[in-house]
């Protein structure tokens, strides 16, 4: 098992590289506010003993299906180019969400708004445990925040206009191209963390610097 630091994967014969190995989260006990997990026998327990718990072992941060798409359309000197990338059945462990949706740890840090739905009294139905400190199971990592990070990203859009040759040749210029370009324009995904395209070490999303959207305006001159 590769489970040290921020790595929650396992290297095992018959399974894809990058396969996660995490306890299966069963929810929050509405009577106590404590996290509940599945055991290897299919029973429920609040005791966090990894040797006894059932583990997720069918999801990897390396997608089995991925690709790209490109198209270029031109008309009377105007060219529109669009390039995209996609991945299907990719998973990431959203450790940022894991940390900031557990009320009993990092109490001096800003929390996710999800903690507003944390267990507060008997009968509450939620996936966020009680804010009471001292219960190891409530602070444990599990597949609660192992998320589908499949995505389709519009990586690049470029709109360009090439001036007519007869117009620019008078100025002894062979070609003039004006363009506007957008990179990392938009990502369609259900993933709640940062950029799902990014390759996080061990598939763990933990405080990375995300890809940013950039806009470029330019002028190409050829003499």
Secondary structure, 3 states (H helix, E strand, C coil): CECCCCCCEECCCCCCCCEECEECEEEECCCCCCEEEEECCCCEECCCCCCCECEECCCECCCCEEEEEEEEEEECCEEEEEEEEEEECCEEEEHHHHHHCCCCCCCCCCCCHHHHHCCCCCCCCCCCCCCCCCCHHHHCCCHHHEEECCEEEEEEEEEEEECCHHHHHCCCCCEEEEEEEEEEEEEEECCCCCCCCCCCHHHEECCCCCCCCEEEEEEEEEC
